[in-house]
Amino acid sequence: MTYYDQTAADCSRQLSILSSRNKLFIISEILTFVMFIAAIVAIANGIMQQVMGLSAVIMIAVYLWIRRVDSKTDKEIMRLEDILSVCRRENDYLNGCLDSFDNGARYAEASHPFTVDLDIFGKGSLYQRICRAVTSGGADDLAAALRLTSGCHDERKEAIRRLAKDVELQTRFKRYGQRSVADTNAVRRAFGKVGATVLPWWAGSKAVRLISWAYTIVFLVALAASIVTQEHLLAMVWWAIINFFVIYSLCNKSMKAITGAVGGLTKQLGVYVRLVRIVETCDIDEPVLCAIRKQVDGAGASLQELDDILQKLDSRSNILGLLIFDMLFMWDFRILTAFAKWQGNYANSFDRWIDAVSEFDMLISMATFSYNERALTTEAEVVDTPTVVYEARGLFHPFLGKKAVRNDFTISDRNFYIITGANMAGKSTFLRSLGVNYVLAMNGMPVFADKLRISRFRLFTSMRTTDDLTHGISYFNAELRRLRQILDSIASVNTTSRTSSETGLINTNGKDMPYLIILDEILKGTNSEDKLSGSRMFLEYVAKRNVTGVIATHDLKLSAMADEYPDRFHNYCFEIALGTDVTYTYKITPGVARNQNATFLLKKLLK
């Protein structure tokens, strides 16, 4: 039985037991509440005041104990339900169902150098297979990583590998995103408001806090003495009622201000509290994880205080609890002074903690992907060289899983590989395999190959050009725009090395980096003669630059470039066999494809 299956079974069994107990707690709370009110009424009417006073105290104590146990039970039920959800969703993933995961379609950019062509975002995308983010910040960081906007992160490899081994840690972290994803930007704004919230001068005074505790102790001692001696019980009841109205009127305005600052975000803030704790207590000794842990150094104690404040603030929604606690313990006053203390000490540190959580969140997603795909993947070797290196053994596309046909392929610097083959023979899938595994390798994630040795380079693809009739852009015009984008990028990089969030290009220490371009059928929007002539012109032009290329085409005449430039151009193909039916091998081999299938299949269709 897998980890997910075993954990799901254990959670289901425990939930069945706790759900039965929860019903008893609800009934007990109602009974103790009714008995407490009855005792208060009896005392007010002078009926058996001694007995009723003692009964009221006992009912309060029992009610508080039940509430405490019930609260713990509710939290445990939620924890088990969330873990069960994690396991079920991961089992869905392993069975090929991705519907419950974020597809990241909002991050898709038609002008990006490769994300649209390589299915990085959108339904069924690489992002949807990886993302398990519990915060919007983690989702944003993952999207940026897959766009390669922040360069190569091969150093993440060890962090991902170590996290992938701790599937219990992954599950414990991911459970906080099962009900909703915490809105990182909203939390940032909320904490901006927290820092700007104006509170009464006395709220942050240590002397006022000490006086309030002394007053509470005096009141509780007087209440206890009154119950024991059976004297002044009615007076004590009125004193408690006056306490409530005084505290409520004194703190109500400030409590509204605090609620306005974090209103509607109490749960999300609580999630961040727990996520920071997980990051802080992660004991994996690895440089990337140690750096993240250092960012949240000292956050544990402060966030424990914040967690307590949030829970107390949330408990104010229980009218009975608010009434009792304000009468006996000046509850609103305690919340207000505690919040003022936290505001003064820690409000300016939260941005740093949020950034650390977002990065850790992204790494958990990557580690989960690594764990789930561990049987099919290996770690890539990233070499530091100014040339294009791409040496693959047993390479295949991540989306195909166990049924994939693996291919060996080597790309040498400033060489061009023209790939021919029939429709559906595997050309486009192979091109995407080259690109997707490069993106994985640059992020330190495992790759779908037996072995992959790769260098850092810029990647640009043109495979899914579409028309845009709304803006009067024809298919051919769209192709020209894409090729123009490639040429502009090559020219600008050769002139001055840069990193751009718009182009997704990598810049390493200011060095000019080579390009790998992957093209699927250049100029397919025009006639055969024009297409051949234009394709040759384009390839001859880019061949003079610091560019390496892989080009798939149906135009067999383009393969003649390998005869004219044997040191730079090379022919490969995906061959098919024609018999009573079409046989596809999906294996790439040197040479030019001899067989095509369009006429063959059309003849069968017209019979």
C-alpha positions as CSV (number, residue, x, y, z in Angstrom):
1,M,0.0,0.0,0.0
2,T,1.3,3.5,-0.9
3,Y,1.9,6.3,1.6
4,Y,-1.2,8.1,0.2
5,D,-3.4,5.0,0.5
6,Q,-2.2,4.1,4.0
7,T,-2.5,7.7,5.3
8,A,-6.0,8.1,3.8
9,A,-7.2,4.9,5.5
10,D,-5.9,6.0,8.9
11,C,-7.5,9.4,8.6
12,S,-10.9,7.9,7.6
13,R,-10.8,5.6,10.6
14,Q,-10.0,8.4,13.1
15,L,-12.6,10.7,11.6
16,S,-15.3,8.2,12.1
17,I,-14.5,8.1,15.8
18,L,-14.2,11.8,16.3
19,S,-17.4,12.6,14.5
20,S,-19.3,10.5,17.0
21,R,-17.7,12.3,19.9
22,N,-18.4,15.7,18.4
23,K,-22.2,15.2,18.6
24,L,-21.9,14.6,22.4
25,F,-20.0,17.8,22.9
26,I,-22.6,19.8,21.2
27,I,-25.4,18.4,23.4
28,S,-23.3,18.9,26.5
29,E,-22.6,22.6,25.7
30,I,-26.3,23.3,25.2
31,L,-27.2,21.6,28.5
32,T,-24.5,23.4,30.6
33,F,-25.5,26.7,29.0
34,V,-29.2,26.2,30.0
35,M,-28.2,25.1,33.5
36,F,-26.0,28.1,33.9
37,I,-28.7,30.5,32.9
38,A,-31.2,28.7,35.2
39,A,-28.8,29.1,38.2
40,I,-28.3,32.8,37.5
41,V,-32.1,33.3,37.3
42,A,-32.5,31.4,40.6
43,I,-29.9,33.6,42.3
44,A,-31.5,36.8,41.0
45,N,-34.8,35.6,42.5
46,G,-33.3,34.6,45.9
47,I,-33.9,30.9,45.4
48,M,-31.3,28.6,47.1
49,Q,-28.6,31.2,46.5
50,Q,-25.8,29.1,48.0
51,V,-26.6,26.0,46.1
52,M,-27.3,27.9,42.9
53,G,-24.1,30.0,43.2
54,L,-22.0,26.9,43.5
55,S,-24.0,25.3,40.6
56,A,-23.3,28.4,38.4
57,V,-19.6,28.2,39.1
58,I,-19.6,24.5,38.4
59,M,-21.5,25.0,35.1
60,I,-19.1,27.7,34.0
61,A,-16.1,25.4,34.7
62,V,-17.8,22.5,32.9
63,Y,-18.8,24.7,30.0
64,L,-15.2,26.0,29.6
65,W,-13.8,22.5,29.8
66,I,-16.2,21.2,27.2
67,R,-15.5,24.2,24.9
68,R,-11.8,23.5,25.2
69,V,-12.1,19.8,24.4
70,D,-14.6,20.5,21.7
71,S,-12.3,23.1,20.1
72,K,-9.4,20.6,20.1
73,T,-11.6,18.0,18.6
74,D,-12.8,20.3,15.8
75,K,-9.2,21.2,15.0
76,E,-8.3,17.6,14.9
77,I,-11.2,16.8,12.6
78,M,-10.2,19.6,10.3
79,R,-6.6,18.4,10.3
80,L,-7.6,14.8,9.4
81,E,-10.0,16.0,6.7
82,D,-7.3,18.1,5.1
83,I,-4.7,15.3,5.2
84,L,-7.3,13.0,3.7
85,S,-7.9,15.6,0.9
86,V,-4.2,15.8,0.2
87,C,-3.9,12.0,-0.2
88,R,-7.0,11.7,-2.3
89,R,-5.9,14.5,-4.7
90,E,-2.4,13.0,-5.0
91,N,-3.9,9.6,-5.8
92,D,-6.0,11.4,-8.4
93,Y,-2.8,12.8,-9.9
94,L,-1.2,9.4,-10.0
95,N,-4.3,8.1,-11.8
96,G,-4.0,10.8,-14.4
97,C,-6.7,13.2,-13.1
98,L,-5.5,16.8,-12.8
99,D,-8.8,18.6,-12.4
100,S,-8.4,19.5,-8.8
101,F,-5.1,21.3,-9.3
102,D,-4.4,24.9,-10.3
103,N,-3.6,25.0,-14.1
104,G,-1.9,28.5,-14.0
105,A,-3.7,29.7,-17.1
106,R,-3.5,33.2,-15.8
107,Y,0.3,33.2,-16.2
108,A,0.2,32.3,-19.9
109,E,1.7,35.0,-22.2
110,A,1.5,34.6,-26.0
111,S,4.7,36.6,-26.4
112,H,6.8,34.5,-24.0
113,P,9.7,32.7,-25.7
114,F,8.5,29.2,-24.9
115,T,5.8,28.8,-22.3
116,V,2.8,28.6,-24.8
117,D,4.6,26.1,-27.1
118,L,5.8,23.9,-24.3
119,D,2.4,23.7,-22.5
120,I,3.9,25.3,-19.3
121,F,0.6,26.8,-18.3
122,G,-3.0,25.9,-18.9
123,K,-5.1,22.8,-18.7
124,G,-3.0,19.7,-18.5
125,S,0.1,21.8,-18.3
126,L,3.4,21.3,-16.6
127,Y,2.4,23.9,-14.0
128,Q,-0.8,21.9,-13.2
129,R,1.2,18.8,-12.7
130,I,3.7,20.5,-10.3
131,C,1.7,23.2,-8.4
132,R,0.5,22.3,-4.9
133,A,0.9,25.9,-3.7
134,V,-1.0,26.8,-0.5
135,T,-0.3,30.5,-0.9
136,S,-0.7,32.7,-3.9
137,G,2.9,33.8,-3.3
138,G,4.1,30.3,-3.7
139,A,2.0,29.9,-6.9
140,D,3.6,33.2,-8.3
141,D,7.1,32.0,-7.4
142,L,6.5,28.7,-9.2
143,A,5.2,30.4,-12.3
144,A,8.2,32.7,-12.4
145,A,10.5,29.7,-12.0
146,L,8.9,27.9,-14.9
147,R,9.2,31.0,-17.0
148,L,12.9,31.1,-16.2
149,T,12.7,34.7,-15.4
150,S,15.2,34.5,-12.5
151,G,17.9,32.4,-14.1
152,C,19.1,28.9,-13.5
153,H,18.5,27.4,-10.1
154,D,20.4,24.2,-10.3
155,E,21.3,24.8,-6.6
156,R,17.7,23.9,-5.7
157,K,18.4,20.3,-6.7
158,E,19.6,19.1,-3.3
159,A,16.8,20.9,-1.5
160,I,14.2,19.3,-3.7
161,R,15.7,15.9,-3.4
162,R,15.8,16.1,0.4
163,L,12.3,17.5,0.7
164,A,11.0,14.8,-1.7
165,K,12.1,12.1,0.7
166,D,10.1,13.7,3.5
167,V,6.6,13.0,2.2
168,E,5.1,13.5,5.7
169,L,6.4,17.1,5.7
170,Q,5.0,17.7,2.3
171,T,1.6,16.5,3.4
172,R,1.7,18.5,6.6
173,F,2.5,21.6,4.7
174,K,0.0,21.1,1.8
175,R,-2.9,20.4,4.1
176,Y,-3.2,24.1,4.7
177,G,-4.2,24.7,1.1
178,Q,-7.0,22.2,0.8
179,R,-9.9,24.5,1.7
180,S,-8.5,27.6,0.1
181,V,-5.2,29.2,-1.1
182,A,-4.0,32.0,1.2
183,D,-3.9,35.3,-0.7
184,T,-0.4,36.5,-0.1
185,N,-1.0,40.0,-1.5
186,A,-4.1,40.4,0.7
187,V,-2.1,39.3,3.7
188,R,0.6,41.8,2.9
189,R,-2.0,44.6,2.7
190,A,-3.6,43.5,5.9
191,F,-0.3,43.7,7.7
192,G,0.3,47.1,6.3
193,K,-3.0,48.1,7.9
194,V,-2.0,46.4,11.1
195,G,1.1,48.5,11.3
196,A,-0.9,51.7,10.6
197,T,-3.8,50.9,13.0
198,V,-4.0,53.7,15.6
199,L,-4.8,52.4,19.1
200,P,-5.4,54.2,22.4
201,W,-2.2,55.3,24.2
202,W,-2.9,53.1,27.1
203,A,-3.2,49.9,25.0
204,G,0.5,49.5,24.8
205,S,1.3,50.6,28.3
206,K,2.9,48.0,30.5
207,A,1.6,49.8,33.7
208,V,-2.0,49.6,32.4
209,R,-1.6,45.9,31.7
210,L,-0.4,45.3,35.2
211,I,-3.2,47.3,36.8
212,S,-5.8,45.4,34.7
213,W,-4.4,42.0,35.9
214,A,-4.5,43.3,39.5
215,Y,-8.1,44.4,39.0
216,T,-9.1,41.0,37.5
217,I,-7.5,39.1,40.4
218,V,-9.3,41.3,43.0
219,F,-12.6,40.7,41.2
220,L,-12.1,36.9,41.0
221,V,-11.1,36.7,44.7
222,A,-14.1,38.7,45.7
223,L,-16.4,36.5,43.6
224,A,-14.9,33.4,45.1
225,A,-15.3,34.8,48.7
226,S,-18.9,35.8,48.0
227,I,-19.7,32.3,46.8
228,V,-18.0,30.6,49.8
229,T,-19.6,33.0,52.4
230,Q,-22.9,33.2,50.6
231,E,-22.9,37.0,51.0
232,H,-23.3,39.7,48.4
233,L,-23.9,37.3,45.6
234,L,-26.4,39.5,43.8
235,A,-23.9,42.4,44.1
236,M,-21.2,40.3,42.5
237,V,-23.6,39.5,39.6
238,W,-24.1,43.2,39.1
239,W,-20.4,43.9,39.3
240,A,-19.8,41.3,36.6
241,I,-22.4,42.8,34.4
242,I,-20.9,46.3,34.9
243,N,-17.5,44.8,34.0
244,F,-18.9,43.7,30.7
245,F,-20.4,47.1,29.7
246,V,-17.4,49.0,30.9
247,I,-14.9,46.8,29.0
248,Y,-17.2,46.7,25.9
249,S,-17.6,50.5,25.7
250,L,-13.9,51.1,26.4
251,C,-12.6,48.7,23.8
252,N,-15.3,48.5,21.2
253,K,-14.0,51.2,18.9
254,S,-10.4,49.8,18.9
255,M,-11.7,46.2,18.4
256,K,-13.5,47.4,15.3
257,A,-10.3,49.0,14.0
258,I,-8.4,45.8,14.6
259,T,-11.1,43.7,13.0
260,G,-11.1,46.1,10.0
261,A,-7.4,45.6,9.6
262,V,-7.5,41.9,9.5
263,G,-11.2,41.4,8.9
264,G,-11.9,38.4,6.8
265,L,-8.3,37.4,6.9
266,T,-8.1,35.8,10.3
267,K,-8.0,32.2,8.8
268,Q,-5.4,33.2,6.2
269,L,-3.2,34.9,8.8
270,G,-3.6,31.8,10.9
271,V,-2.4,29.7,8.0
272,Y,0.7,31.8,7.7
273,V,1.4,31.4,11.4
274,R,1.4,27.6,10.9
275,L,3.3,27.6,7.7
276,V,6.1,29.7,9.2
277,R,6.3,27.2,12.1
278,I,6.8,24.4,9.6
279,V,9.5,26.3,7.8
280,E,11.2,27.3,11.1
281,T,11.2,23.8,12.4
282,C,12.3,22.1,9.2
283,D,15.6,20.5,10.3
284,I,16.9,19.5,6.9
285,D,20.6,20.6,6.8
286,E,20.8,21.9,3.2
287,P,22.1,25.4,2.1
288,V,18.9,26.6,0.3
289,L,16.6,25.4,3.1
290,C,19.0,26.8,5.7
291,A,18.8,30.2,4.0
292,I,15.0,30.1,4.0
293,R,15.0,29.0,7.7
294,K,17.3,32.0,8.5
295,Q,14.7,34.4,7.0
296,V,12.1,33.2,9.6
297,D,14.6,33.1,12.5
298,G,12.9,34.3,15.6
299,A,9.4,34.2,14.0
300,G,8.2,31.3,16.1
301,A,7.7,33.1,19.4
302,S,6.2,36.2,17.9
303,L,3.8,34.3,15.7
304,Q,2.7,32.2,18.7
305,E,1.6,35.4,20.3
306,L,-0.1,36.5,17.0
307,D,-1.8,33.1,16.8
308,D,-3.2,33.5,20.3
309,I,-4.5,36.9,19.5
310,L,-6.1,35.7,16.3
311,Q,-7.8,32.8,18.1
312,K,-9.1,35.2,20.8
313,L,-10.3,37.6,18.1
314,D,-12.1,34.8,16.3
315,S,-13.7,33.6,19.5
316,R,-15.5,37.0,19.9
317,S,-18.1,35.7,17.4
318,N,-19.4,33.5,20.2
319,I,-21.8,35.8,22.1
320,L,-22.0,33.6,25.1
321,G,-18.3,33.3,25.4
322,L,-17.7,37.0,24.9
323,L,-20.3,37.8,27.6
324,I,-18.7,35.4,30.2
325,F,-15.1,36.2,29.4
326,D,-15.6,40.0,29.4
327,M,-17.5,39.8,32.7
328,L,-14.8,37.7,34.4
329,F,-11.5,38.3,32.6
330,M,-11.8,41.6,30.7
331,W,-11.4,39.6,27.5
332,D,-11.6,42.4,25.0
333,F,-9.1,44.4,27.0
334,R,-6.7,41.5,27.0
335,I,-7.0,41.2,23.2
336,L,-6.5,44.9,22.7
337,T,-3.4,45.2,24.8
338,A,-1.8,42.0,23.5
339,F,-2.4,43.2,19.9
340,A,-0.8,46.6,20.7
341,K,2.3,44.9,22.1
342,W,2.6,42.6,19.1
343,Q,2.1,45.6,16.7
344,G,5.0,47.5,18.3
345,N,7.4,44.5,18.3
346,Y,6.9,42.6,15.1
347,A,4.6,44.2,12.5
348,N,7.5,45.2,10.3
349,S,9.0,41.7,10.0
350,F,6.1,40.0,8.3
351,D,7.2,40.8,4.7
352,R,10.4,38.8,5.2
353,W,8.5,35.9,6.6
354,I,6.0,35.9,3.7
355,D,8.9,35.8,1.2
356,A,10.4,32.8,3.0
357,V,7.1,31.0,3.1
358,S,6.4,31.6,-0.6
359,E,9.8,30.1,-1.6
360,F,9.3,27.1,0.7
361,D,5.8,26.7,-0.7
362,M,7.3,26.5,-4.3
363,L,9.9,24.0,-3.2
364,I,7.2,21.8,-1.6
365,S,5.4,21.7,-5.0
366,M,8.6,20.8,-6.8
367,A,9.4,18.1,-4.1
368,T,5.9,16.6,-4.4
369,F,6.4,16.4,-8.2
370,S,9.7,14.8,-7.7
371,Y,8.3,12.3,-5.2
372,N,5.3,11.4,-7.4
373,E,7.5,10.9,-10.5
374,R,10.5,9.3,-8.8
375,A,10.2,6.0,-10.8
376,L,10.5,7.8,-14.1
377,T,13.0,10.5,-13.5
378,T,16.6,11.3,-12.8
379,E,18.7,14.3,-11.9
380,A,20.2,16.3,-14.7
381,E,23.8,17.4,-14.8
382,V,24.1,21.1,-15.4
383,V,27.6,22.1,-16.7
384,D,29.1,25.6,-16.6
385,T,30.1,26.4,-20.2
386,P,29.5,29.3,-22.6
387,T,28.3,26.9,-25.3
388,V,25.1,24.9,-25.9
389,V,25.4,21.4,-24.4
390,Y,22.4,19.0,-24.6
391,E,23.3,15.3,-24.3
392,A,20.2,13.1,-23.6
393,R,19.9,9.4,-23.2
394,G,16.4,7.9,-22.9
395,L,14.7,11.3,-23.1
396,F,10.9,11.4,-23.2
397,H,8.0,13.8,-22.6
398,P,6.8,14.1,-19.0
399,F,3.1,14.0,-19.9
400,L,3.4,10.5,-21.5
401,G,4.4,8.6,-18.4
402,K,5.4,4.9,-18.6
403,K,4.0,4.5,-22.2
404,A,6.5,7.0,-23.6
405,V,9.1,5.9,-26.2
406,R,12.5,7.1,-25.1
407,N,15.1,8.7,-27.4
408,D,18.8,9.5,-27.4
409,F,19.8,12.8,-28.8
410,T,22.8,15.1,-28.7
411,I,22.8,18.8,-29.6
412,S,26.2,20.4,-30.3
413,D,26.9,24.1,-30.0
414,R,25.9,26.2,-33.1
415,N,24.7,23.1,-35.0
416,F,21.3,22.8,-36.6
417,Y,19.2,19.6,-36.7
418,I,16.5,19.3,-39.4
419,I,13.9,16.6,-38.4
420,T,11.6,15.2,-40.9
421,G,8.8,12.7,-40.6
422,A,5.1,11.9,-41.3
423,N,2.2,13.4,-39.5
424,M,1.7,11.9,-36.0
425,A,5.2,10.3,-36.2
426,G,6.4,12.1,-33.0
427,K,8.2,15.2,-34.2
428,S,6.3,17.9,-32.2
429,T,6.3,15.8,-29.1
430,F,10.0,15.2,-29.3
431,L,10.6,19.0,-29.7
432,R,8.5,19.7,-26.6
433,S,10.4,17.0,-24.8
434,L,13.7,18.8,-25.4
435,G,12.2,22.1,-24.1
436,V,10.2,20.9,-21.1
437,N,13.1,18.8,-19.7
438,Y,15.4,21.9,-20.1
439,V,12.9,23.9,-18.0
440,L,12.9,21.2,-15.3
441,A,16.7,21.0,-15.2
442,M,17.1,24.7,-14.9
443,N,14.9,24.6,-11.8
444,G,16.8,21.7,-10.2
445,M,13.9,19.4,-10.7
446,P,14.3,15.8,-11.9
447,V,14.1,15.2,-15.7
448,F,12.4,12.6,-17.7
449,A,15.4,10.8,-19.1
450,D,17.9,8.1,-18.2
451,K,20.6,10.7,-18.4
452,L,20.7,14.4,-19.3
453,R,23.8,16.6,-19.4
454,I,22.9,20.2,-20.2
455,S,24.3,23.7,-20.1
456,R,22.7,27.1,-19.5
457,F,21.4,28.8,-22.6
458,R,18.5,30.9,-23.8
459,L,15.5,29.0,-25.1
460,F,13.1,30.3,-27.8
461,T,10.5,28.2,-29.6
462,S,8.0,28.7,-32.4
463,M,5.5,25.8,-32.6
464,R,2.0,27.1,-32.0
465,T,1.5,30.3,-34.0
466,T,-2.1,31.3,-34.3
467,D,-4.0,34.0,-36.2
468,D,-5.9,36.8,-34.5
469,L,-8.7,38.0,-36.7
470,T,-10.0,40.4,-34.0
471,H,-6.8,42.4,-34.5
472,G,-6.6,41.7,-38.2
473,I,-3.5,39.4,-37.9
474,S,-3.4,36.6,-40.4
475,Y,-1.8,33.2,-39.7
476,F,1.2,34.1,-41.9
477,N,1.5,37.5,-40.3
478,A,1.5,35.9,-36.9
479,E,4.4,33.6,-38.0
480,L,6.4,36.5,-39.2
481,R,5.9,38.3,-35.9
482,R,7.1,35.3,-34.0
483,L,10.2,35.0,-36.2
484,R,10.8,38.8,-35.8
485,Q,10.6,38.3,-32.1
486,I,13.3,35.6,-32.3
487,L,15.5,37.8,-34.4
488,D,15.1,40.8,-32.2
489,S,16.0,38.8,-29.1
490,I,19.1,37.3,-30.7
491,A,20.2,40.7,-31.9
492,S,19.7,42.4,-28.6
493,V,21.4,39.7,-26.6
494,N,24.4,39.6,-28.9
495,T,24.6,43.4,-28.4
496,T,24.1,43.5,-24.6
497,S,23.3,40.7,-22.3
498,R,20.2,41.2,-20.2
499,T,17.5,39.5,-18.2
500,S,13.9,40.3,-19.0
501,S,10.7,39.3,-17.2
502,E,8.9,39.7,-20.5
503,T,11.2,37.5,-22.6
504,G,12.1,35.0,-19.9
505,L,15.8,35.1,-20.8
506,I,18.6,34.1,-18.5
507,N,21.6,36.3,-17.7
508,T,24.5,34.8,-15.9
509,N,27.1,37.2,-14.5
510,G,26.7,39.5,-17.4
511,K,28.0,37.0,-19.9
512,D,26.4,36.7,-23.3
513,M,24.7,33.4,-23.5
514,P,24.0,31.2,-26.5
515,Y,20.5,30.5,-27.9
516,L,18.7,27.2,-28.6
517,I,15.8,27.7,-30.9
518,I,13.2,25.0,-31.5
519,L,11.0,25.5,-34.5
520,D,8.1,23.4,-35.8
521,E,7.5,23.9,-39.5
522,I,8.8,27.4,-40.4
523,L,6.4,29.5,-42.5
524,K,3.7,26.9,-42.8
525,G,1.3,29.6,-43.6
526,T,2.5,30.1,-47.2
527,N,3.0,27.9,-50.4
528,S,5.7,25.3,-50.7
529,E,8.2,27.1,-52.9
530,D,8.0,30.3,-50.9
531,K,8.2,28.4,-47.6
532,L,11.3,26.5,-48.7
533,S,13.0,29.7,-49.8
534,G,12.1,31.7,-46.7
535,S,13.1,28.8,-44.4
536,R,16.5,28.6,-46.0
537,M,17.0,32.3,-45.7
538,F,16.0,32.3,-42.0
539,L,18.3,29.4,-41.1
540,E,21.3,30.8,-43.0
541,Y,20.8,34.1,-41.2
542,V,20.6,32.7,-37.7
543,A,23.4,30.2,-38.4
544,K,25.8,33.2,-38.4
545,R,24.8,34.0,-34.9
546,N,25.5,32.4,-31.5
547,V,22.5,30.1,-32.1
548,T,21.8,26.4,-32.1
549,G,18.6,25.0,-33.5
550,V,16.3,22.0,-33.9
551,I,13.8,22.4,-36.7
552,A,10.9,20.0,-37.6
553,T,9.6,20.1,-41.1
554,H,7.5,18.2,-43.7
555,D,9.5,19.9,-46.5
556,L,12.1,17.2,-47.4
557,K,13.9,19.6,-49.7
558,L,15.0,21.6,-46.6
559,S,17.1,18.7,-45.6
560,A,19.4,19.5,-48.6
561,M,21.0,22.1,-46.3
562,A,22.9,19.2,-44.6
563,D,24.6,18.5,-48.0
564,E,25.5,22.1,-48.5
565,Y,26.7,22.8,-44.9
566,P,27.6,19.3,-43.5
567,D,29.5,20.8,-40.5
568,R,26.5,22.8,-39.3
569,F,23.3,21.1,-40.5
570,H,22.3,17.5,-39.8
571,N,19.3,15.4,-40.8
572,Y,17.2,13.3,-38.4
573,C,13.8,11.7,-38.9
574,F,10.9,9.8,-37.4
575,E,10.3,7.1,-39.9
576,I,7.1,5.1,-40.3
577,A,6.3,1.8,-41.9
578,L,3.5,1.4,-44.4
579,G,1.8,-1.9,-44.8
580,T,-1.8,-2.8,-44.3
581,D,-1.7,0.0,-41.8
582,V,0.7,2.6,-40.6
583,T,3.3,1.6,-38.0
584,Y,4.8,4.3,-35.8
585,T,8.1,3.7,-33.9
586,Y,8.4,7.2,-32.4
587,K,12.2,6.7,-32.5
588,I,14.5,9.4,-33.9
589,T,17.2,8.2,-36.3
590,P,19.8,9.9,-38.5
591,G,18.6,10.6,-42.1
592,V,15.7,11.9,-44.0
593,A,12.2,10.4,-43.8
594,R,11.2,8.3,-46.8
595,N,7.6,7.5,-46.0
596,Q,4.6,9.9,-45.6
597,N,1.2,9.0,-44.4
598,A,-1.3,11.6,-45.6
599,T,-2.1,10.1,-49.0
600,F,-2.0,6.6,-47.5
601,L,-4.5,7.4,-44.8
602,L,-6.7,9.5,-47.1
603,K,-7.0,6.5,-49.5
604,K,-8.2,4.3,-46.7
605,L,-10.7,7.0,-45.7
606,L,-12.1,7.3,-49.2
607,K,-12.7,3.6,-49.7
